[in-house]
Amino acid sequence: MLAYESQKRNLAKIWPYYSLYPHWLYFKIFDKEYFREITVK
């Protein structure tokens, strides 16, 4: 993925271990997203 160095630092917060694997392998391994629903009263 093409990005500035400042943007790559932020990707580490969103995609853990992204810098350790090539992008094609990373997204093959981590191909699902999980969300948690919360109720605000």
mmCIF file of the N, C-alpha and C atoms, coordinates in Angstrom:
data_MODEL
# 
_entry.id   MODEL 
# 
loop_
_atom_site.group_PDB 
_atom_site.id 
_atom_site.type_symbol 
_atom_site.label_atom_id 
_atom_site.label_alt_id 
_atom_site.label_comp_id 
_atom_site.label_asym_id 
_atom_site.label_entity_id 
_atom_site.label_seq_id 
_atom_site.pdbx_PDB_ins_code 
_atom_site.Cartn_x 
_atom_site.Cartn_y 
_atom_site.Cartn_z 
_atom_site.occupancy 
_atom_site.B_iso_or_equiv 
_atom_site.pdbx_formal_charge 
_atom_site.auth_seq_id 
_atom_site.auth_comp_id 
_atom_site.auth_asym_id 
_atom_site.auth_atom_id 
_atom_site.pdbx_PDB_model_num 
ATOM 1   N N  . MET A 1 1  ? 0.845   -1.161  0.000  1.00 0.00 ? 1  MET A N  1 
ATOM 2   C CA . MET A 1 1  ? 0.000   0.000   0.000  1.00 0.00 ? 1  MET A CA 1 
ATOM 3   C C  . MET A 1 1  ? 0.897   1.233   0.000  1.00 0.00 ? 1  MET A C  1 
ATOM 4   N N  . LEU A 1 2  ? 0.561   2.168   -0.831 1.00 0.00 ? 2  LEU A N  1 
ATOM 5   C CA . LEU A 1 2  ? 1.317   3.410   -0.884 1.00 0.00 ? 2  LEU A CA 1 
ATOM 6   C C  . LEU A 1 2  ? 0.750   4.397   0.122  1.00 0.00 ? 2  LEU A C  1 
ATOM 7   N N  . ALA A 1 3  ? 1.617   4.928   0.961  1.00 0.00 ? 3  ALA A N  1 
ATOM 8   C CA . ALA A 1 3  ? 1.188   5.894   1.966  1.00 0.00 ? 3  ALA A CA 1 
ATOM 9   C C  . ALA A 1 3  ? 2.404   6.652   2.474  1.00 0.00 ? 3  ALA A C  1 
ATOM 10  N N  . TYR A 1 4  ? 2.160   7.827   3.024  1.00 0.00 ? 4  TYR A N  1 
ATOM 11  C CA . TYR A 1 4  ? 3.226   8.585   3.664  1.00 0.00 ? 4  TYR A CA 1 
ATOM 12  C C  . TYR A 1 4  ? 3.614   7.904   4.967  1.00 0.00 ? 4  TYR A C  1 
ATOM 13  N N  . GLU A 1 5  ? 4.816   8.168   5.446  1.00 0.00 ? 5  GLU A N  1 
ATOM 14  C CA . GLU A 1 5  ? 5.280   7.571   6.703  1.00 0.00 ? 5  GLU A CA 1 
ATOM 15  C C  . GLU A 1 5  ? 4.358   7.938   7.868  1.00 0.00 ? 5  GLU A C  1 
ATOM 16  N N  . SER A 1 6  ? 3.873   9.170   7.881  1.00 0.00 ? 6  SER A N  1 
ATOM 17  C CA . SER A 1 6  ? 2.970   9.581   8.962  1.00 0.00 ? 6  SER A CA 1 
ATOM 18  C C  . SER A 1 6  ? 1.659   8.797   8.918  1.00 0.00 ? 6  SER A C  1 
ATOM 19  N N  . GLN A 1 7  ? 1.217   8.426   7.737  1.00 0.00 ? 7  GLN A N  1 
ATOM 20  C CA . GLN A 1 7  ? -0.007  7.638   7.612  1.00 0.00 ? 7  GLN A CA 1 
ATOM 21  C C  . GLN A 1 7  ? 0.238   6.186   8.022  1.00 0.00 ? 7  GLN A C  1 
ATOM 22  N N  . LYS A 1 8  ? 1.410   5.667   7.736  1.00 0.00 ? 8  LYS A N  1 
ATOM 23  C CA . LYS A 1 8  ? 1.727   4.281   8.085  1.00 0.00 ? 8  LYS A CA 1 
ATOM 24  C C  . LYS A 1 8  ? 1.736   4.071   9.590  1.00 0.00 ? 8  LYS A C  1 
ATOM 25  N N  . ARG A 1 9  ? 2.130   5.085   10.348 1.00 0.00 ? 9  ARG A N  1 
ATOM 26  C CA . ARG A 1 9  ? 2.099   4.959   11.812 1.00 0.00 ? 9  ARG A CA 1 
ATOM 27  C C  . ARG A 1 9  ? 0.675   4.779   12.306 1.00 0.00 ? 9  ARG A C  1 
ATOM 28  N N  . ASN A 1 10 ? -0.264  5.466   11.691 1.00 0.00 ? 10 ASN A N  1 
ATOM 29  C CA . ASN A 1 10 ? -1.671  5.346   12.092 1.00 0.00 ? 10 ASN A CA 1 
ATOM 30  C C  . ASN A 1 10 ? -2.260  4.005   11.686 1.00 0.00 ? 10 ASN A C  1 
ATOM 31  N N  . LEU A 1 11 ? -1.774  3.418   10.617 1.00 0.00 ? 11 LEU A N  1 
ATOM 32  C CA . LEU A 1 11 ? -2.277  2.120   10.197 1.00 0.00 ? 11 LEU A CA 1 
ATOM 33  C C  . LEU A 1 11 ? -1.973  1.047   11.226 1.00 0.00 ? 11 LEU A C  1 
ATOM 34  N N  . ALA A 1 12 ? -0.890  1.191   11.942 1.00 0.00 ? 12 ALA A N  1 
ATOM 35  C CA . ALA A 1 12 ? -0.531  0.210   12.970 1.00 0.00 ? 12 ALA A CA 1 
ATOM 36  C C  . ALA A 1 12 ? -1.585  0.157   14.076 1.00 0.00 ? 12 ALA A C  1 
ATOM 37  N N  . LYS A 1 13 ? -2.271  1.259   14.316 1.00 0.00 ? 13 LYS A N  1 
ATOM 38  C CA . LYS A 1 13 ? -3.331  1.273   15.323 1.00 0.00 ? 13 LYS A CA 1 
ATOM 39  C C  . LYS A 1 13 ? -4.570  0.540   14.819 1.00 0.00 ? 13 LYS A C  1 
ATOM 40  N N  . ILE A 1 14 ? -4.827  0.620   13.536 1.00 0.00 ? 14 ILE A N  1 
ATOM 41  C CA . ILE A 1 14 ? -6.019  0.025   12.948 1.00 0.00 ? 14 ILE A CA 1 
ATOM 42  C C  . ILE A 1 14 ? -5.785  -1.439  12.582 1.00 0.00 ? 14 ILE A C  1 
ATOM 43  N N  . TRP A 1 15 ? -4.636  -1.716  11.969 1.00 0.00 ? 15 TRP A N  1 
ATOM 44  C CA . TRP A 1 15 ? -4.306  -3.059  11.501 1.00 0.00 ? 15 TRP A CA 1 
ATOM 45  C C  . TRP A 1 15 ? -3.066  -3.555  12.232 1.00 0.00 ? 15 TRP A C  1 
ATOM 46  N N  . PRO A 1 16 ? -3.232  -4.215  13.377 1.00 0.00 ? 16 PRO A N  1 
ATOM 47  C CA . PRO A 1 16 ? -2.062  -4.713  14.098 1.00 0.00 ? 16 PRO A CA 1 
ATOM 48  C C  . PRO A 1 16 ? -1.297  -5.734  13.253 1.00 0.00 ? 16 PRO A C  1 
ATOM 49  N N  . TYR A 1 17 ? 0.009   -5.734  13.359 1.00 0.00 ? 17 TYR A N  1 
ATOM 50  C CA . TYR A 1 17 ? 0.916   -6.649  12.649 1.00 0.00 ? 17 TYR A CA 1 
ATOM 51  C C  . TYR A 1 17 ? 0.973   -6.409  11.150 1.00 0.00 ? 17 TYR A C  1 
ATOM 52  N N  . TYR A 1 18 ? 0.375   -5.338  10.639 1.00 0.00 ? 18 TYR A N  1 
ATOM 53  C CA . TYR A 1 18 ? 0.388   -5.067  9.197  1.00 0.00 ? 18 TYR A CA 1 
ATOM 54  C C  . TYR A 1 18 ? 1.811   -4.893  8.683  1.00 0.00 ? 18 TYR A C  1 
ATOM 55  N N  . SER A 1 19 ? 2.667   -4.305  9.468  1.00 0.00 ? 19 SER A N  1 
ATOM 56  C CA . SER A 1 19 ? 4.038   -4.048  9.021  1.00 0.00 ? 19 SER A CA 1 
ATOM 57  C C  . SER A 1 19 ? 4.897   -5.311  8.997  1.00 0.00 ? 19 SER A C  1 
ATOM 58  N N  . LEU A 1 20 ? 4.429   -6.392  9.592  1.00 0.00 ? 20 LEU A N  1 
ATOM 59  C CA . LEU A 1 20 ? 5.212   -7.624  9.660  1.00 0.00 ? 20 LEU A CA 1 
ATOM 60  C C  . LEU A 1 20 ? 4.999   -8.551  8.465  1.00 0.00 ? 20 LEU A C  1 
ATOM 61  N N  . TYR A 1 21 ? 3.922   -8.362  7.714  1.00 0.00 ? 21 TYR A N  1 
ATOM 62  C CA . TYR A 1 21 ? 3.585   -9.242  6.603  1.00 0.00 ? 21 TYR A CA 1 
ATOM 63  C C  . TYR A 1 21 ? 3.371   -8.441  5.332  1.00 0.00 ? 21 TYR A C  1 
ATOM 64  N N  . PRO A 1 22 ? 3.572   -9.052  4.163  1.00 0.00 ? 22 PRO A N  1 
ATOM 65  C CA . PRO A 1 22 ? 3.191   -8.380  2.914  1.00 0.00 ? 22 PRO A CA 1 
ATOM 66  C C  . PRO A 1 22 ? 1.678   -8.167  2.887  1.00 0.00 ? 22 PRO A C  1 
ATOM 67  N N  . HIS A 1 23 ? 1.224   -7.115  2.237  1.00 0.00 ? 23 HIS A N  1 
ATOM 68  C CA . HIS A 1 23 ? -0.205  -6.777  2.275  1.00 0.00 ? 23 HIS A CA 1 
ATOM 69  C C  . HIS A 1 23 ? -1.092  -7.900  1.752  1.00 0.00 ? 23 HIS A C  1 
ATOM 70  N N  . TRP A 1 24 ? -0.671  -8.606  0.709  1.00 0.00 ? 24 TRP A N  1 
ATOM 71  C CA . TRP A 1 24 ? -1.498  -9.670  0.145  1.00 0.00 ? 24 TRP A CA 1 
ATOM 72  C C  . TRP A 1 24 ? -1.670  -10.827 1.142  1.00 0.00 ? 24 TRP A C  1 
ATOM 73  N N  . LEU A 1 25 ? -0.637  -11.117 1.918  1.00 0.00 ? 25 LEU A N  1 
ATOM 74  C CA . LEU A 1 25 ? -0.733  -12.185 2.912  1.00 0.00 ? 25 LEU A CA 1 
ATOM 75  C C  . LEU A 1 25 ? -1.529  -11.728 4.134  1.00 0.00 ? 25 LEU A C  1 
ATOM 76  N N  . TYR A 1 26 ? -1.308  -10.498 4.543  1.00 0.00 ? 26 TYR A N  1 
ATOM 77  C CA . TYR A 1 26 ? -2.022  -9.963  5.706  1.00 0.00 ? 26 TYR A CA 1 
ATOM 78  C C  . TYR A 1 26 ? -3.530  -10.041 5.508  1.00 0.00 ? 26 TYR A C  1 
ATOM 79  N N  . PHE A 1 27 ? -4.009  -9.588  4.351  1.00 0.00 ? 27 PHE A N  1 
ATOM 80  C CA . PHE A 1 27 ? -5.446  -9.567  4.113  1.00 0.00 ? 27 PHE A CA 1 
ATOM 81  C C  . PHE A 1 27 ? -5.999  -10.947 3.779  1.00 0.00 ? 27 PHE A C  1 
ATOM 82  N N  . LYS A 1 28 ? -5.149  -11.889 3.438  1.00 0.00 ? 28 LYS A N  1 
ATOM 83  C CA . LYS A 1 28 ? -5.596  -13.262 3.278  1.00 0.00 ? 28 LYS A CA 1 
ATOM 84  C C  . LYS A 1 28 ? -5.804  -13.917 4.643  1.00 0.00 ? 28 LYS A C  1 
ATOM 85  N N  . ILE A 1 29 ? -4.950  -13.593 5.605  1.00 0.00 ? 29 ILE A N  1 
ATOM 86  C CA . ILE A 1 29 ? -5.056  -14.135 6.958  1.00 0.00 ? 29 ILE A CA 1 
ATOM 87  C C  . ILE A 1 29 ? -6.176  -13.438 7.731  1.00 0.00 ? 29 ILE A C  1 
ATOM 88  N N  . PHE A 1 30 ? -6.141  -12.107 7.729  1.00 0.00 ? 30 PHE A N  1 
ATOM 89  C CA . PHE A 1 30 ? -7.118  -11.310 8.484  1.00 0.00 ? 30 PHE A CA 1 
ATOM 90  C C  . PHE A 1 30 ? -8.174  -10.772 7.524  1.00 0.00 ? 30 PHE A C  1 
ATOM 91  N N  . ASP A 1 31 ? -9.060  -11.643 7.076  1.00 0.00 ? 31 ASP A N  1 
ATOM 92  C CA . ASP A 1 31 ? -10.024 -11.257 6.048  1.00 0.00 ? 31 ASP A CA 1 
ATOM 93  C C  . ASP A 1 31 ? -11.405 -10.904 6.591  1.00 0.00 ? 31 ASP A C  1 
ATOM 94  N N  . LYS A 1 32 ? -11.561 -10.850 7.907  1.00 0.00 ? 32 LYS A N  1 
ATOM 95  C CA . LYS A 1 32 ? -12.855 -10.524 8.495  1.00 0.00 ? 32 LYS A CA 1 
ATOM 96  C C  . LYS A 1 32 ? -12.726 -9.353  9.466  1.00 0.00 ? 32 LYS A C  1 
ATOM 97  N N  . GLU A 1 33 ? -13.807 -8.611  9.594  1.00 0.00 ? 33 GLU A N  1 
ATOM 98  C CA . GLU A 1 33 ? -13.863 -7.526  10.560 1.00 0.00 ? 33 GLU A CA 1 
ATOM 99  C C  . GLU A 1 33 ? -14.943 -7.851  11.581 1.00 0.00 ? 33 GLU A C  1 
ATOM 100 N N  . TYR A 1 34 ? -14.679 -7.504  12.811 1.00 0.00 ? 34 TYR A N  1 
ATOM 101 C CA . TYR A 1 34 ? -15.642 -7.744  13.875 1.00 0.00 ? 34 TYR A CA 1 
ATOM 102 C C  . TYR A 1 34 ? -15.989 -6.417  14.532 1.00 0.00 ? 34 TYR A C  1 
ATOM 103 N N  . PHE A 1 35 ? -17.267 -6.259  14.845 1.00 0.00 ? 35 PHE A N  1 
ATOM 104 C CA . PHE A 1 35 ? -17.743 -5.031  15.458 1.00 0.00 ? 35 PHE A CA 1 
ATOM 105 C C  . PHE A 1 35 ? -18.494 -5.368  16.735 1.00 0.00 ? 35 PHE A C  1 
ATOM 106 N N  . ARG A 1 36 ? -18.504 -4.459  17.644 1.00 0.00 ? 36 ARG A N  1 
ATOM 107 C CA . ARG A 1 36 ? -19.245 -4.621  18.889 1.00 0.00 ? 36 ARG A CA 1 
ATOM 108 C C  . ARG A 1 36 ? -20.303 -3.527  18.947 1.00 0.00 ? 36 ARG A C  1 
ATOM 109 N N  . GLU A 1 37 ? -21.531 -3.923  19.192 1.00 0.00 ? 37 GLU A N  1 
ATOM 110 C CA . GLU A 1 37 ? -22.603 -2.954  19.332 1.00 0.00 ? 37 GLU A CA 1 
ATOM 111 C C  . GLU A 1 37 ? -22.723 -2.561  20.784 1.00 0.00 ? 37 GLU A C  1 
ATOM 112 N N  . ILE A 1 38 ? -22.896 -1.280  21.017 1.00 0.00 ? 38 ILE A N  1 
ATOM 113 C CA . ILE A 1 38 ? -23.108 -0.796  22.379 1.00 0.00 ? 38 ILE A CA 1 
ATOM 114 C C  . ILE A 1 38 ? -24.416 -0.009  22.412 1.00 0.00 ? 38 ILE A C  1 
ATOM 115 N N  . THR A 1 39 ? -25.038 -0.009  23.553 1.00 0.00 ? 39 THR A N  1 
ATOM 116 C CA . THR A 1 39 ? -26.266 0.753   23.745 1.00 0.00 ? 39 THR A CA 1 
ATOM 117 C C  . THR A 1 39 ? -25.965 1.957   24.602 1.00 0.00 ? 39 THR A C  1 
ATOM 118 N N  . VAL A 1 40 ? -26.348 3.121   24.102 1.00 0.00 ? 40 VAL A N  1 
ATOM 119 C CA . VAL A 1 40 ? -26.132 4.366   24.829 1.00 0.00 ? 40 VAL A CA 1 
ATOM 120 C C  . VAL A 1 40 ? -27.477 4.833   25.354 1.00 0.00 ? 40 VAL A C  1 
ATOM 121 N N  . LYS A 1 41 ? -27.544 5.049   26.642 1.00 0.00 ? 41 LYS A N  1 
ATOM 122 C CA . LYS A 1 41 ? -28.813 5.488   27.237 1.00 0.00 ? 41 LYS A CA 1 
ATOM 123 C C  . LYS A 1 41 ? -28.776 6.939   27.591 1.00 0.00 ? 41 LYS A C  1 
# 
